């Protein structure tokens, strides 16, 4: 999809892009060989040629207008093999006084969990091999929190925050609710664990409850495993709106998770004020 994108060119919006596609200019290669002149842009060919060169050089900065925000889904088809699905847990919502407790990462093969007071300091060194970051509400929460924790953190150059395209498709609310609405939900027994419960689990872990940390880590893993099928869903749904449509990815499937957890500690904390 990204190789037929023109929205990164200053002066080209959705309407002009659709008009270009309708005229047969559906790829950068076709545009680079054309003599089309776009109002407020000029000849399209140099921009298309520059896009091809930037893509070959992996110069993601050239595509900055579409490397985040509502159009970042366009990268998923070509970058999903170099994609990191990420979610964080914290002691609260305030970056100035709360801290990161868990960073959960999934690379399409393995889940890696970075835990405070254990291996959390290793997290920044884990990021070097990825071009695409996928989160849910990461632009508003996870990324600012991580950058406050590690001011010089180098995140992948493209960020797909699924909250934006999912909302445009009519899915609103929290991650677990959207998973259920799309048929891509986690085990129903785990639905009782949410962000507030994650904070309580961390505090229970610090008090010495051996059941709390495994349960928190299972919750964190489930959060990040849910992002991959949702990204597939978004890419296929948004691509189908294009003319002509883009070839869809295989139907999304949620990967299972066998990390142990303890439902009894969740039940106990559900009735505990702290």
Secondary structure, DSSP 8 states (H G I E B T S, - for coil): -GGG--TTSTT--HHHHHHHHHTT--SHHHHHT---EETTTEEHHHHHHHHHHHHHTT-GGGGGGGSSGGGGGGGHHHHGGGEEEEEEEESSS-TTT--EEEEEEE-SS-EEEEETTTTGGGGGGG-TT-SEEEESSIIIIIHHHHHHHSTT----SEEEEHHHHHHHTT--S-HHHHHHHTT----GGGGG--HHHHHHHHHHHHTT-HHHHHHHHHHHHHHHHHHHHHHHHHHHHHHHTSSS------------------HHHHHHHHT---
